[in-house]
Amino acid sequence: MTAAADTPVLELDGIVKVFGGLRAIGGVSFAVRPKQIFGLIGPNGAGKTTIFNVVTGVYKPDGGAVRFQGHSIGGVAPWRIALAGIGRTFQNIRLFTQMSVIENVMVSAHHTASAGVLGAMLRTRRHADNERAMRDKALELLDAFGLAPHKDEEARSLPYGSQRRLEIARAMMLEPKLILLDEPAAGMNSREATKLMEQIRWLRDRFGLTIVLVEHNMQVVMGVCEHVHCVDHGETIASGTPDEIKRHPAVLAAYLGEEADESEVEAAREAVDAAPKPEGEGEEVLT
């Protein structure tokens, strides 16, 4: 699947999704440029994860169009969308908890093996070469996320924040062109969240990725995203740069409520203004 350089990597055009008469998404449109770090925000129940599920084929849209690199993918099977180049993580962690950390990462790449079932049974040289290449790639990703020392431990033994990073590393084994991160900073402390911002930038720069981020941690959103799209009750209420979004009255009302007084509004602005900016932007080694 190829596209012109100026074609948006991901484009939603008037997406609608209805569940039993409830309009979960009501005509959302946005476009994500190549190698952009794009934030999708909104209060709980705004429809953010539903949008991710439409993009990845979990839900078929009831209206509008979804295009990936200029090609329509609305209603396409999730496995086809994944192989086309869209990876994702989930709001609720989904790991193989009894498998080792490195096995969790390697399992995503077995579709690329060329030795086949017979080769695996006979333990041929091609099979061994495939396994070595997958292991080397998995170790590179684990090292980038600070998980290499835990490669042989069971995934369930990792702290919550480390499990979040492991899920991102596993998604990267699919060699995606676009990755959707659903609340990657959930459960992380401030130090871990700051490190995550560096890792997200590293992923974009190292692999030429386009990244769409759903996140409630506004310090992460404002510290790493280049464009932010805000939805509420399934509809777009604002779209722009982080600086524009954090001062947009409709966004502040959605998060704080219509009755918020000026002191609450100012406190919210100060909180996002204090967002830590990632250091060493563009560096290829994270330790």
N, C-alpha and C positions, 0 to 999 in steps of 0.2 A: 504494500500500500504506500504509494508515494504522492507527494503534493508539492505545489510550488512553494518557494521560500516564504512568500507573503501570505500564504493561506493560514488561517488560524488553526492551531493544533486541535482545539476543541471549540465547537460552536453549538450553542443552544438557541433555538429560534422558536419562541412562543410555546415552550413545553408545558403541557397540561397533564396532570395525573389525578384521577378521581378514585376514591375508595368508598364504595357503597353510598354514593351521593355526596360524600365529603370531598371537597376540592382541596387536595393536599398541596398541589402545585398549580398555580393559576396564571400561566402565560409567561414564565420566566425566560429571559433572553440574555445571553452574554457570550463573549468570545475571548478565548485565551490564546495569547500570542506564543510563538515558539520560544522556549527557554525562559518563560515568564514564571515567577512565583506569584500565584494568584490566590487571594483569600476569599472564602465564601463564609460569611458570618450571619448571625441572627439569633434571636432568643430561642430557648427550648421550644420545640414543636414548630419551628419556622419552616421546615421542609428541606433542610440541608442534606440530611442523609438520604431522604427520598430522591433528591436530585442525583446524588451519587449512584443510587440503585438504578435509576433510569439510564444514566450514562453507561453503567457496566452491564446492562442487560438483565438485571434481577427483575426489574419491572418494565413492562412495555408502555411507552407513553400513550396517553389517550388523545393527544393532540400535539401539534408542533413537530419539529425535526431536531435530531441530534446528529451532528456531523463530526467525524474524527479525520483530520487531515483531508477535509473536503469530501469525504465519503459518508453516506448516510449509514448510521448504525442503530437507529431506533428499532427495538424489537429483535435485534440479533442476539443469538445465544451467548451467554456469558463467557463460555470457554473460547468462542471465536473472537470475542472482543479482547480477551486477555492475550491471545496469541497474536492479534493484530498490533498490540503494543500499548495496552492500557493496564496498568497494575494498580492495586489499591490495598489499603489497610482498613480495618473495621473499628467501629466505635467500641464494640466489645471484643476483646482480644480473642483470636482464633488460632491457637497454636496446637501442635501435636505434643501434648504436655509430657508424655512418657518417652518421647524421642529426645535425642541429644540436641543441643543447640545447633551444632553444625549440620545434623541430619535434617532439622527443620528448614534450614536454608537450602540445602542440596535438593530436597524433594521437589522444589519448584522447577528445577532444570532438567528433570529426567525426560521431558518431552523432546529435548534436543539430542538425546543419545542416539548414536548411529549404529551401535553394535546389535541392537535388537534383543528379543527375549532369549533366543538360542545362544547368542554371545554371552549374555549374563549367566545362563545356566552352565556353559562350558568354561566360563572365566577366560575368554579369549584376550589376546593382547589389545585388540580394539576396545573391548569393554574396560580393561584396566586403564587405558589411556583416557577414555571418557570420564571414568570415575576420578582420575587424578586431576583432569582439567576442571571438573565441577568442584572438587574439593579446594583447589587453589583459588578459584573465583570466590567460593564461599568464605574462605579464610580472609581474602582481601576485604570483603564486605564486613565481616565480623570485626576485623581490625579497625576499620573506619568508624565503627560504632562502639568501640571499646569493649567488645564482647569476646575477642579471641581467647583470652585466658580462661573463659568458661565454655569453650567449644565442646568439651566432652561431658558436660553436666546435663542433667535432664532439664528441659525447658521450664518445667514447673518450679524448679528450684530458684529461678531468677527473681529478683525483686520486680515489682510491677513496672517501674519505669524501664528496666532493662528488657522486659518482655515486649514493651511497646517498640523499642529500637530493633529487637529481633524480628518483629513482624515487618518492619520497613525493609530490613536486610533481605528477608525472604521474598518480598515483592520485587526487589531489585534483581533477583536471579532470573526473572522472566525477560530481562533486558527491555524494559518498557521505554517507550518514547514519552509517555505521559503517566504520571503517578498521582493517585488521589489519596490523600492522607486524611483520615477521619479521626479528629481529635488526638493527634500523636502526643501532645503534651499532657494528656489526662493522667493524673496521679503522679506527676513529676514535681519535684521541688524547684525552687527558683534557679539553683545552680544547674540542675539537669535540663531545665527548659532553655536556659541560655546556651548550653552546649548543643541542644537539639537544633537551635537556630543556625549554629555554625555548620552542623551536619547537613541540614537541608540545603544551605548554600553550596556546600561541598558537593552534594549529589548533583545539583544543577550544573555546576561548573565542570565537575569531573566527567559526567556522563552526557552532558548536553541535554538534560531532562527538562521537560515542562512539568510544573508541580501545581496542583490545586489543593488547597489546604482548608479543611473545615476545623475550626478551633474556637474554643470559648476563652482561652487565655489571651487576652488582648495585648499583653506584652509581647507574646510570640507573634501574633498577627501584625502588629504595628512595627515590630522589629525586623521582620523578614519578608513580608509581602510587598510587592511593587504595585499591585492593584487590588482593591478590595470591593467585593460585591455583597451588599447586605439585603437579606430577604426577611420578611415577617409575614406570618399566616400564608405562606406559599407564594408571595408576590414580592417583586423587587421594590425596595424603598429608597435605595441609594447605590451609587456605583462611582468609584473614583480612586484617587490616591489615598494612602493611609492618612495623610494630613487632612484631606478633605472629609474623609469618612468620620474621623474621630471628633469633628466639630459639626457634623451634619445634624440639624435639629430632629429630623425624623429618626435617625439612628439612636440618638440619645433618648428620645421618647420611647422607642421600642424596648430599650434595655432598662430604662429607669421608670417608665410609666409616664403617662401624660401629666400627672400631678406633681412630678418632681420639681422641687424648688431650685433656685439658682445655686445654692450651696452644694446640692447633690450633683448638679450638672458640672460645676467647677471641679468638684472632687473627682468626678469621672474623667474629666479632661486632664487633670494633673496626673492621674494614674497611668493613662496611656502615654502622656508626654514623658513619663519616667521609664518607659520601656527601654531595656538595655539593648544597645546596638551591637551586633556580632562583630568581634574583632577578627583580624586576619582574613578578611573577605577574599575568597578565591584560592586560599591555600589548599593543597591537595593532600595534606597529611593531618589527621586529627588523632590526638592521643589523649 
